Amino acid sequence: MRGALILLVLGLAACVGLYMGWQYLRGEKRRPVVIGTHLLLAAGALEGLATSMSGAGTALTSAGMLLIALALMGGLVSALLRRHSGRASEAVLVAHACAALAGIAVLAVWVGGG
């Protein structure tokens, strides 16, 4: 049950991320409230993963947690790079999205009992 809740929170973070990506592609400015919501949902899910792993973590939860942590760091690095290099920021943003999607997929397998 706890894994399903974590996956739901990550799914919400992904939906907010997709919305921000759509805004980016349309050339619209992303609002700080939306960015903060995306960050808090992802960080909350990561915290939930960390507490659910205490003692009984599996290889899948470890891999999923690592991918989500990398995605979280990638999003922060992308924001920091945006002022200095737009291309580098976009490359890190693509890596951020790929790591997040891979992490969600791994965790979906974990929740499904794989």
C-alpha angles and dihedrals in degrees: 000000000000091000091053090052091050090049090050092053090048089049090054090049089051092050091052089047091052089050090052090048090052090051090050093051090050091050094244123145114250115233119235091233091059092046091049092049090052091049095046094048092051094044091047091052090048090051090050090052092050093052094044090053095056104123100341105054119147130207089258094054091046092050092045092048092049092051093048091048090051090049091050092051091045091055091051093046091048091055091050093048094049093084094050106034125010094192095051089047091053092048091052090046091055090050088048092055093045093050091048093050092047091048092050090049092050091048091048088057089049092051090046090058097254 
